[in-house]
Amino acid sequence: MDPARPNEPEPSDPFNPEDADHAVVETIDIATAGEDCDACVSKLRPVLMKISGVLDVVVDLPDERVTVKFDARKVHAPDLHDAILKSGYKPAPVAD
């Protein structure tokens, strides 16, 4: 089992987002490499916005990072990482 993507979260965990009756909104900054123009934004943002549960995406070109607001009940951070890879961009190892 991949610990980043639990198939069956522990039901007794009080922080289990699956039990929430409302959106569990989280924000994550993902460092990226290779985005340096407005065309990059127009390619990367729609890919992430198509993911069910993603609420907003802000691509910051100067700092080479993507800020994603998402519902943790519907999408997990590794899914966002995978979507960036599939779009042709690379998540960077560290955000400055």
C-alpha positions in Angstrom: 0.0 0.0 0.0 1.3 3.5 -0.9 1.2 5.5 2.3 0.6 8.7 0.3 -2.6 7.2 -1.1 -4.3 5.1 1.4 -6.9 2.9 -0.1 -8.8 2.6 3.1 -8.2 5.3 5.7 -8.4 4.2 9.3 -12.1 4.8 10.2 -11.3 5.6 13.9 -8.9 8.4 12.8 -10.7 11.7 13.9 -8.9 13.5 11.1 -10.1 11.2 8.4 -11.3 13.6 5.7 -13.7 10.9 4.3 -15.9 11.4 7.4 -16.4 15.1 6.9 -19.7 16.4 5.7 -18.2 19.5 4.2 -15.2 20.3 2.0 -11.8 19.8 3.6 -10.0 22.7 1.9 -6.2 22.5 1.8 -3.6 24.6 0.0 -0.3 23.3 -1.3 2.7 25.0 -2.9 4.4 22.8 -5.5 7.8 23.9 -6.8 8.1 23.5 -10.6 10.9 23.6 -13.1 10.7 24.7 -16.7 7.8 27.2 -16.6 8.9 30.6 -17.8 6.2 32.1 -20.0 2.5 32.8 -20.1 2.0 29.8 -22.4 3.2 27.6 -19.6 0.4 29.0 -17.4 -2.1 28.4 -20.1 -1.0 24.8 -20.4 -0.5 23.9 -16.7 -3.4 25.6 -15.0 -6.2 23.9 -17.0 -4.6 20.4 -16.5 -4.9 20.9 -12.7 -8.3 22.6 -12.8 -9.7 19.5 -14.6 -9.0 17.4 -11.5 -12.2 16.8 -9.5 -11.8 18.5 -6.2 -9.3 21.2 -7.3 -10.8 24.6 -6.4 -8.2 27.1 -7.6 -4.7 27.1 -9.2 -2.3 30.0 -9.2 0.9 29.6 -11.3 3.7 31.9 -10.1 6.2 32.2 -12.9 8.9 34.3 -11.1 9.1 31.9 -8.1 8.5 28.8 -10.3 5.7 27.4 -8.1 2.1 26.4 -8.4 -0.3 27.0 -5.5 -3.3 24.7 -5.6 -6.4 24.9 -3.4 -8.2 21.6 -3.2 -10.8 19.5 -1.4 -8.8 16.8 0.4 -11.8 14.5 0.4 -11.7 14.4 -3.4 -8.1 14.6 -4.4 -4.7 13.9 -2.8 -1.5 15.9 -3.2 0.3 13.0 -5.1 -2.4 13.2 -7.7 -1.6 16.9 -8.3 2.1 16.0 -8.6 1.2 13.3 -11.2 -0.9 15.8 -13.2 2.0 18.2 -13.4 4.2 15.4 -14.7 1.6 14.4 -17.3 1.3 18.0 -18.5 5.0 17.9 -19.5 6.3 20.0 -16.6 8.4 18.7 -13.7 7.9 19.3 -10.0 11.1 20.6 -8.6 12.7 19.0 -5.6 12.5 22.1 -3.4 10.4 25.3 -3.3 12.6 28.3 -2.6 
